[in-house]
Amino acid sequence: MKDAPWFEEFPAPITVTDATGTILAMNAASRRLFEADGGGALVGHSIFDCHPEPALTRTRALYAGREPNHYTVRTRGVRKIIHQLPWTSNGVFGGFIEISLVIPEELPHHDRDAVAER
């Protein structure tokens, strides 16, 4: 996957870890985002070493619970939504994929349920 053009060129950071929290892959946007922390050199290292408290406790709970996690954050004036999604292989927990997407200040909302009710 990490060698697939779509993964490398995807315009948002994607970071993939294994079940123990070891970073398996980072696309170009992820390496740029975490450049000050080591960028691509983080591959092969533990995600737990990348988080200070209280984020470390939340990250450990994420791996223990193996459930999706979503939250928004504002960093350097940029609003983002973070999706942390577990991945599996043959039904066995494999780790997490984290995708960070910029949220524009003005974002249209389309209520598809209201359209379906007509």
N, C-alpha and C positions, 0 to 999 in steps of 0.2 A: 504494500500500500504506500509506504513512504516514498517509493520510487515512481509512483503514478503521477503523471503530469497534473491531473486535476488536484491532487492533494498538495503538491508543491506550490502550485499557482493559485490556489483558493485564496480569495482576497481578505480572509479573516484568519486570525490565529487558531490553529488546531494543534493540540498537544495530546499525545496518546501514551498511556501508561499501562503496565501490566498489573496483575492482581496484587503484587507486593508493593506497588507504587513506584517501580522503576520506570523512568521515562524511556519509551521505545522509539518515539518519533515526534518531530516538530516540523511543521511546514515552514516555508520562508517567512510568513507573517509572524508566526510564533517565535522563530529565532530572532527576528527584529524586535519584537515586543520585549523579550527577555534578554536582549543583548547585554545590558548592564550587569546581568546576573550570570553571564556566561554564554548566552545564546545556544548555538548548536552543541557546545561542549557539555550542556546539561544532559544530553542523551546518554543513557547508561547510569545516570545518578538517580537517587531517590527523591521523589516529589516531597517527601517529608522533610528533607534537608532544606527545601526552598521556602518553607513557611515558618514565620515566627508565631508565637502565641498572640492572640487566641486562634488564629487561622489554622495552626497546627492541630489543635484539638478538634476543630470542625472537619479538617481533612481526614484525620484518623477515623472519626465517626462516619464520614462518607464511605470510606473503604470497609468499615465494619458492617454498615447497613446495606451497602451495595444497591442503593436506590438513587434515582435521578435527583439532581439538585439544580435549582435555577435561582439566580438572584441578579439584581442590577447593582451597578457601581458607577461612580463618577471618579475618573482619574485624569489629572491634568486638564480638567475642564471638559473631558469627553465622557459622555454617558454611554454605558455598555450594558448588555445583558450577557450573562455567563451561563452557559448550559454545560453541566457536567453529567454525562450519560454513561452508565455502565455498558460494556460490550461483553458479549459471550462468544464462545466457540464450542459448538456441539452442546449447548446448554450449560456450559461451565463458565463461571465468572472469569473474565480475562483481564479486567481492569477498567479504566475510565477513558473516555474521550472528552476533552474540554474544548468547547468552541466559544470564542468571544466575539460578539457582534456589536458594532456601533449602533446606537439608537439615535436617530435624528431627534432634535428638540421637538419638531412638529412631525407627527407620525399619523397618517390616516388610519382610521379604524373602520373595517367593513364588517357589518353584522350579518353574516350569512344566514343565521337562524331567522332573522326578521324577513329576509327575502324568501326563504323556504316556506314561511307561514302564509304567504299571500295566496 
